[in-house]
Amino acid sequence: MVTARMQLIGTPLLLAPALSLCGAMPPQAAEAAIYHVSTNHADAADTNPGTAERPLKSIQAAASKVEPGDTVVIAPGDYGGDTITIEGKPGTAESPILIKAEQPGTVVLQGNSSPSNDNRGTALKLSGASHVTVEGIVVRHCGTGLAIAGGG
């Protein structure tokens, strides 16, 4: 399932695991990560960990790191040029992948400069990815704004 929303809907809540009847904690699932991206931050680099203080420079760098339950928060800016691809990264109904603008309507994806079969390329491509939510991102000048292949 892939959803795209242009308004901020709210952040999903992660519930703490419940205690078992014998009082022991169940095994802990991996903690969801939040990756920050900023094209304008002075210290942004794709080799950074993606924290608010040391954000990634490109959305693709964050897309390469995401796992189920993770969130990508994108600072305002123009992120034009290349297609952003999320491939083989299925989220789940319980742990979707969220890609959102820090401030809805201020993140712009432009068509790429080397289109393939369409007239201006693709901004965001999901291949083998499911349960991905995209919020508050503007797409301009693309033959295909969002391409989905092999997802659920």
C-alpha positions as CSV (number, residue, x, y, z in Angstrom):
1,M,0.0,0.0,0.0
2,V,1.4,3.4,-1.0
3,T,-0.3,6.6,0.1
4,A,0.5,10.2,-0.9
5,R,-0.8,13.1,1.1
6,M,-0.3,16.8,0.5
7,Q,-1.3,17.9,4.0
8,L,0.3,17.0,7.3
9,I,-1.7,14.2,8.8
10,G,0.2,13.7,12.1
11,T,3.0,11.5,13.3
12,P,2.3,7.8,13.9
13,L,2.6,6.7,17.5
14,L,4.9,3.8,18.5
15,L,3.5,1.9,21.4
16,A,5.8,0.4,24.0
17,P,5.8,-3.4,24.1
18,A,3.5,-4.9,26.8
19,L,4.7,-7.0,29.7
20,S,4.1,-10.7,29.4
21,L,2.1,-12.5,32.1
22,C,5.3,-13.8,33.7
23,G,6.7,-10.2,34.0
24,A,9.5,-10.5,31.5
25,M,9.8,-8.0,28.6
26,P,9.2,-9.4,25.1
27,P,12.1,-9.2,22.7
28,Q,12.7,-5.6,21.6
29,A,12.1,-4.7,17.9
30,A,14.7,-2.5,16.3
31,E,13.9,1.1,17.1
32,A,12.6,3.2,14.2
33,A,15.0,5.8,12.9
34,I,14.3,9.4,11.9
35,Y,16.5,10.7,9.1
36,H,16.8,14.4,8.5
37,V,17.6,15.8,5.0
38,S,18.5,19.4,4.1
39,T,19.9,20.7,0.8
40,N,20.6,24.1,2.4
41,H,22.2,23.2,5.8
42,A,25.9,24.2,5.9
43,D,27.0,20.9,7.4
44,A,24.8,18.6,5.3
45,A,26.5,15.6,3.6
46,D,25.4,12.2,2.4
47,T,28.0,10.7,4.7
48,N,26.4,12.2,7.8
49,P,24.2,10.1,10.1
50,G,21.0,12.1,9.2
51,T,20.5,13.8,12.5
52,A,18.9,17.3,12.8
53,E,22.4,18.6,13.6
54,R,24.2,16.6,10.9
55,P,21.6,16.0,8.1
56,L,21.9,14.2,4.9
57,K,22.3,16.3,1.8
58,S,20.0,14.3,-0.5
59,I,16.7,12.5,-0.2
60,Q,18.2,9.5,-2.0
61,A,20.8,9.1,0.8
62,A,17.9,8.8,3.3
63,A,15.9,6.6,0.9
64,S,18.8,4.2,0.8
65,K,18.9,3.8,4.6
66,V,15.2,3.5,5.4
67,E,13.7,0.4,7.0
68,P,10.1,-0.4,8.1
69,G,9.0,2.1,10.7
70,D,11.5,4.8,9.7
71,T,10.7,8.4,9.0
72,V,12.5,10.8,6.6
73,V,12.0,14.5,7.5
74,I,12.9,16.9,4.7
75,A,13.8,20.5,5.3
76,P,12.4,23.2,2.9
77,G,14.2,23.4,-0.4
78,D,14.4,22.5,-4.0
79,Y,15.5,18.9,-4.5
80,G,15.5,18.8,-8.3
81,G,17.5,16.7,-10.7
82,D,17.6,13.0,-10.2
83,T,15.0,10.4,-9.6
84,I,14.7,9.3,-5.9
85,T,14.3,5.6,-5.8
86,I,13.2,3.4,-2.9
87,E,13.7,-0.2,-4.0
88,G,13.0,-3.4,-2.1
89,K,12.2,-1.6,1.1
90,P,8.7,-2.8,2.1
91,G,7.2,-1.2,5.1
92,T,4.4,-3.0,6.9
93,A,0.9,-1.9,8.1
94,E,2.3,-1.8,11.6
95,S,5.6,-0.1,10.6
96,P,5.1,2.0,7.5
97,I,7.9,4.1,6.0
98,L,7.1,7.9,6.2
99,I,8.7,10.5,3.9
100,K,7.5,14.0,4.8
101,A,8.2,17.6,4.4
102,E,9.2,19.3,7.6
103,Q,6.8,22.1,6.6
104,P,4.2,20.9,4.1
105,G,4.4,22.5,0.7
106,T,8.0,23.7,1.1
107,V,9.9,20.7,-0.3
108,V,10.0,20.7,-4.1
109,L,11.0,17.7,-6.3
110,Q,11.7,18.8,-9.9
111,G,11.8,16.6,-13.0
112,N,15.1,15.0,-13.7
113,S,17.6,16.2,-16.3
114,S,18.0,12.9,-18.2
115,P,14.5,11.5,-18.9
116,S,14.0,8.0,-20.1
117,N,10.7,7.1,-21.7
118,D,8.7,10.1,-20.6
119,N,9.2,13.8,-21.4
120,R,10.6,15.0,-18.1
121,G,11.5,12.0,-16.0
122,T,10.2,10.7,-12.7
123,A,10.6,12.5,-9.3
124,L,10.0,9.5,-7.0
125,K,10.1,5.8,-7.9
126,L,8.9,3.0,-5.6
127,S,9.9,-0.5,-6.7
128,G,9.1,-3.4,-4.5
129,A,8.2,-1.0,-1.7
130,S,4.9,-1.1,0.1
131,H,3.3,0.8,3.0
132,V,5.1,4.0,2.1
133,T,3.5,7.4,3.0
134,V,4.6,10.6,1.3
135,E,3.3,13.8,2.9
136,G,3.6,17.5,2.1
137,I,5.9,17.3,-0.9
138,V,5.4,19.3,-4.1
139,V,6.3,17.7,-7.5
140,R,6.9,19.9,-10.6
141,H,7.9,19.5,-14.2
142,C,7.8,15.7,-14.3
143,G,6.5,13.3,-16.9
144,T,5.7,11.0,-14.0
145,G,5.7,12.5,-10.5
146,L,5.4,9.1,-8.7
147,A,6.1,5.7,-10.3
148,I,5.2,2.6,-8.5
149,A,6.3,-0.9,-9.6
150,G,6.0,-4.2,-7.8
151,G,4.7,-2.7,-4.5
152,G,1.7,-3.7,-2.4
